[in-house]
Amino acid sequence: MIQPQQQAHGLALRMGQAFASFLLLACLTALAEPRPEPYSTGADVFSETRQALQSQQWLQALDALRQLSRVMPEITDDAEFHNLMGYSLRQASPSHLGAAVDHYQQALRLEPAHVQARAYLGQAYLMQGRPDLAREQLQHIEHLCKGQACETWRDLQRAIQTQPVQR
């Protein structure tokens, strides 16, 4: 016969395991959820960069990001930092396209559900003449948005459809 103390210990152990499983599931769910459109953070450390981007001041945006990474080195572990670096590089010059792709890929390594980085990566792939890779990103976006209703999906779909056929 199992003693009451052993029963209580076993129950506590099972409850602890259940709680740990719940926490793990909650963390994984949070990581898999796409960020709302447009992508934004609470206290936006990227405000200077975003202002430069809105004014199409690509080099100024790059300077702001580089300065931010000097002042806050930990920012380079942030997916949005890499998304904005990629966007700024891609807009600044076609010669920076390879570096832009690298930044988008790093953003997605850090946050696979970053919908905007996936869309921008798809745009970069189109610029490289790789509509097959752009379509892969479109599929990821469709999955993350749970359908074709999000604006990001529609924008990339439209870009893919209007892409001239490579011969």
C-alpha positions as CSV (number, residue, x, y, z in Angstrom):
1,M,0.0,0.0,0.0
2,I,1.3,3.5,-0.9
3,Q,1.7,5.8,2.0
4,P,-0.1,9.2,2.0
5,Q,3.3,11.0,2.0
6,Q,4.4,9.0,-1.1
7,Q,1.1,9.8,-2.8
8,A,1.6,13.5,-2.1
9,H,5.1,13.4,-3.4
10,G,4.0,11.7,-6.6
11,L,1.2,14.2,-7.1
12,A,3.5,17.1,-6.6
13,L,6.0,15.6,-9.1
14,R,3.3,15.2,-11.7
15,M,2.0,18.7,-11.2
16,G,5.5,20.1,-11.5
17,Q,6.0,18.2,-14.8
18,A,2.6,19.4,-16.1
19,F,3.5,23.0,-15.2
20,A,6.9,22.8,-16.9
21,S,5.2,21.4,-20.0
22,F,2.7,24.2,-19.9
23,L,5.5,26.8,-19.7
24,L,7.4,25.2,-22.6
25,L,4.2,25.1,-24.7
26,A,3.5,28.8,-23.9
27,C,7.0,29.9,-24.9
28,L,7.0,27.9,-28.1
29,T,3.6,29.3,-29.0
30,A,4.8,32.9,-28.4
31,L,7.8,32.3,-30.6
32,A,5.6,30.9,-33.4
33,E,3.1,33.7,-33.4
34,P,3.7,36.3,-36.2
35,R,4.1,39.9,-35.1
36,P,1.2,42.2,-35.9
37,E,1.4,44.3,-39.1
38,P,3.1,46.7,-39.3
39,Y,5.9,45.3,-37.3
40,S,6.5,47.4,-34.2
41,T,7.9,47.3,-30.7
42,G,6.8,49.1,-27.6
43,A,9.5,51.6,-26.8
44,D,10.9,51.8,-30.3
45,V,14.7,52.0,-30.2
46,F,14.5,52.1,-34.0
47,S,12.6,55.3,-34.3
48,E,15.4,57.3,-35.9
49,T,15.9,54.5,-38.4
50,R,12.2,54.3,-39.2
51,Q,12.1,58.1,-39.8
52,A,15.0,57.9,-42.2
53,L,13.4,55.0,-44.0
54,Q,10.1,56.9,-44.3
55,S,12.1,59.7,-45.9
56,Q,13.9,57.2,-48.2
57,Q,17.2,58.2,-46.6
58,W,18.7,54.7,-46.9
59,L,22.3,55.6,-45.9
60,Q,21.0,57.7,-43.0
61,A,19.0,54.6,-41.8
62,L,22.1,52.4,-42.1
63,D,24.1,55.0,-40.1
64,A,21.4,55.0,-37.4
65,L,21.5,51.2,-37.2
66,R,25.2,51.1,-37.0
67,Q,25.3,53.7,-34.3
68,L,22.7,51.8,-32.4
69,S,24.7,48.6,-32.6
70,R,27.8,50.5,-31.2
71,V,25.8,51.9,-28.3
72,M,23.7,48.8,-27.7
73,P,25.7,45.8,-28.9
74,E,23.0,43.4,-27.8
75,I,20.7,44.9,-30.4
76,T,22.4,42.7,-33.0
77,D,20.6,39.7,-31.3
78,D,17.3,41.3,-32.3
79,A,15.4,40.1,-35.4
80,E,14.0,43.6,-36.1
81,F,17.5,45.0,-36.2
82,H,18.5,42.6,-38.9
83,N,15.2,43.1,-40.8
84,L,15.8,46.8,-40.9
85,M,19.5,46.4,-41.8
86,G,18.4,44.1,-44.7
87,Y,15.7,46.6,-45.8
88,S,18.1,49.6,-45.7
89,L,20.8,47.7,-47.6
90,R,18.4,46.4,-50.2
91,Q,17.0,49.9,-50.8
92,A,20.4,51.7,-50.7
93,S,22.0,49.8,-53.6
94,P,21.6,46.6,-55.7
95,S,25.2,46.0,-54.9
96,H,24.2,45.4,-51.2
97,L,21.6,42.8,-52.1
98,G,23.7,39.8,-50.9
99,A,24.3,41.5,-47.5
100,A,20.6,42.3,-47.3
101,V,19.7,38.7,-47.8
102,D,22.2,37.7,-45.1
103,H,20.5,40.1,-42.7
104,Y,17.0,38.8,-43.5
105,Q,18.1,35.2,-43.0
106,Q,19.6,36.2,-39.6
107,A,16.4,37.9,-38.6
108,L,14.6,34.6,-39.4
109,R,17.1,32.5,-37.5
110,L,16.3,34.7,-34.5
111,E,12.6,34.9,-35.1
112,P,11.2,32.4,-37.7
113,A,7.7,34.0,-37.5
114,H,8.9,37.5,-38.5
115,V,6.4,38.0,-41.3
116,Q,7.9,41.2,-42.6
117,A,11.4,39.8,-42.8
118,R,10.0,36.9,-44.8
119,A,8.3,39.3,-47.2
120,Y,11.4,41.4,-47.6
121,L,13.5,38.3,-48.2
122,G,11.0,37.3,-50.9
123,Q,11.4,40.7,-52.5
124,A,15.2,40.3,-52.4
125,Y,15.0,36.9,-54.0
126,L,12.9,38.4,-56.8
127,M,15.6,41.0,-57.3
128,Q,18.1,38.2,-57.6
129,G,15.9,36.5,-60.2
130,R,14.9,33.7,-57.8
131,P,11.0,33.6,-57.9
132,D,11.1,30.0,-56.7
133,L,12.7,31.1,-53.4
134,A,10.3,34.1,-53.2
135,R,7.4,31.6,-53.5
136,E,8.8,29.6,-50.6
137,Q,8.7,32.7,-48.4
138,L,5.1,33.4,-49.6
139,Q,4.1,29.9,-48.4
140,H,5.7,30.6,-45.0
141,I,3.8,33.9,-44.8
142,E,0.5,32.2,-45.7
143,H,1.1,29.6,-42.9
144,L,2.0,32.3,-40.4
145,C,-1.0,34.5,-41.4
146,K,-3.3,31.5,-41.3
147,G,-4.4,32.2,-44.9
148,Q,-4.0,34.8,-47.6
149,A,-5.8,37.6,-45.9
150,C,-2.8,39.5,-44.5
151,E,-1.5,42.5,-46.5
152,T,2.1,41.2,-46.4
153,W,1.0,38.0,-48.2
154,R,-0.9,40.0,-50.8
155,D,2.0,42.4,-51.4
156,L,4.5,39.6,-52.0
157,Q,2.0,37.6,-54.1
158,R,1.5,40.7,-56.3
159,A,5.3,41.2,-56.7
160,I,5.7,37.6,-57.7
161,Q,2.9,37.8,-60.3
162,T,4.3,41.0,-61.8
163,Q,7.9,39.7,-61.9
164,P,9.1,39.5,-65.6
165,V,9.8,35.9,-66.7
166,Q,13.6,35.2,-66.7
167,R,14.9,33.7,-70.0
